[in-house]
Amino acid sequence: MGKQAVEWLAAAATDPRTCKEQWDQGADAVLLEAGRLWDVLSVPEQLGLSALDLLRRAQVRASGPVLVNCGARRVGFFLPPDPATEWVGPGVRHVGRGSWVAAPPPHRSTGWRLEWLLPPDGTGALYNPDVVELALREAGGAPAAPVRVSRP
């Protein structure tokens, strides 16, 4: 699973081979292009952790990578790319095409400001946006939670 996860995550880099070399040489993180293989929905830490707890306890298990930026106090859910949808809510950032995400290697242990709460498993599993939206709404209360809006 480890090698498969590295291959999957590195595929989002401009140069996957260089990305893997940087991780092998101890790089804390590399920049990966969002919007091609995945988007990231970044939310304030407390909201994200509460939503993740709800997702973990749900009867229908949701799956996908989840990254936490301890310095910025944000949690990022990896979702399928969707250029036609915009997420709206306090502190919500939808990172898609044209944006970059700093990502540590999927096998790295904790101890730096970017950590995997749920590392990629290499299968390409991503969170279902509907499931994440419901968890965020439940975790934050409907008026304060992010919602998706389709662009015309």
C-alpha positions in Angstrom: 0.0 0.0 0.0 2.8 2.5 0.8 4.4 2.5 -2.7 1.0 2.6 -4.3 0.1 5.6 -2.2 3.3 7.4 -3.1 2.7 6.7 -6.8 -0.9 7.9 -6.7 -0.1 11.1 -4.8 3.0 11.9 -6.9 1.0 11.6 -10.1 -0.4 15.0 -9.3 3.0 16.6 -9.5 4.3 18.3 -12.6 7.2 15.8 -12.6 6.2 12.7 -10.5 9.7 11.3 -10.5 11.3 14.4 -9.1 8.5 14.6 -6.5 9.2 11.1 -5.3 13.0 11.8 -5.2 12.3 14.9 -3.1 10.3 12.9 -0.6 13.0 10.2 -0.6 15.6 12.9 0.2 13.6 14.0 3.2 11.5 16.9 1.8 8.8 17.8 4.3 6.4 18.6 1.5 6.2 19.1 -2.3 3.7 21.2 -4.3 1.1 19.2 -6.1 -1.3 20.5 -8.7 -4.9 20.5 -7.7 -7.8 20.2 -10.0 -6.6 17.3 -12.2 -6.8 14.2 -10.0 -8.4 15.8 -7.0 -9.6 19.0 -5.4 -9.1 19.9 -1.7 -11.8 21.4 0.4 -10.0 23.3 3.2 -12.0 24.3 6.3 -11.1 25.7 9.7 -9.6 23.0 12.0 -12.3 22.6 14.6 -15.0 22.3 11.9 -12.9 19.8 9.9 -12.0 17.6 12.9 -15.7 17.5 14.0 -16.8 16.6 10.5 -14.1 13.9 10.2 -15.2 12.4 13.5 -18.8 12.3 12.1 -17.6 10.7 8.9 -15.6 8.1 10.8 -18.7 7.1 12.9 -21.1 7.0 9.9 -22.6 3.7 9.0 -21.6 4.2 5.4 -17.9 4.7 5.6 -16.6 7.6 3.6 -13.0 7.4 2.5 -10.3 9.6 1.1 -7.2 11.5 2.2 -7.5 14.2 4.8 -4.6 16.6 5.5 -4.2 18.9 8.4 -2.1 22.0 8.4 -1.3 22.5 12.1 0.3 25.9 11.6 -2.7 27.4 9.7 -5.2 25.3 11.8 -7.0 23.9 8.7 -8.2 20.5 7.6 -8.3 19.5 3.9 -10.6 16.8 2.5 -9.6 15.4 -0.9 -12.6 15.4 -3.3 -13.1 14.5 -7.0 -12.2 17.5 -9.3 -15.2 19.7 -9.9 -14.6 23.0 -11.7 -18.3 23.7 -11.9 -18.9 23.8 -8.1 -18.0 26.5 -5.7 -18.1 26.0 -1.9 -19.4 28.9 0.2 -19.1 29.3 3.9 -17.0 31.0 6.6 -13.3 30.2 6.2 -14.0 27.7 3.4 -11.4 27.4 0.6 -12.0 25.2 -2.4 -8.6 24.4 -4.0 -9.0 23.3 -7.6 -7.6 23.8 -11.0 -4.9 26.4 -11.1 -4.0 26.0 -7.5 -1.3 24.1 -5.7 -1.3 22.0 -2.5 1.8 21.4 -0.3 1.7 17.7 0.6 4.0 15.6 2.7 4.8 12.0 1.6 1.9 9.7 2.5 4.1 7.5 4.7 5.6 10.3 6.9 5.0 10.1 10.6 3.6 13.0 12.5 5.6 15.9 13.8 5.6 18.6 11.2 3.0 21.3 10.5 1.5 19.3 7.6 0.3 15.8 8.6 -2.0 13.2 7.1 -5.0 12.5 9.4 -5.9 9.9 6.8 -3.2 9.3 4.3 -3.9 8.3 0.7 -4.2 4.5 0.3 -3.1 4.4 -3.3 -6.5 3.3 -4.7 -7.5 6.8 -5.7 -10.4 6.8 -3.2 -11.7 10.4 -2.6 -14.4 11.7 -0.4 -17.9 12.1 -1.9 -18.7 15.8 -1.8 -22.3 15.2 -0.8 -21.2 13.2 2.2 -18.6 15.8 3.2 -21.1 18.6 2.9 -23.6 16.8 5.2 -20.9 16.1 7.8 -19.8 19.8 7.7 -23.3 21.0 8.0 -24.0 18.7 11.0 -20.6 19.6 12.6 -21.0 23.4 12.2 -24.7 23.9 12.2 -26.5 24.5 9.0 -26.1 28.3 8.8 -22.4 28.3 9.5 -21.5 25.3 7.4 -20.2 25.3 3.8 -22.5 24.6 1.0 -21.9 23.8 -2.7 -23.2 26.1 -5.4 -23.0 25.1 -9.0 -21.7 27.8 -11.4 -23.8 28.5 -14.5 
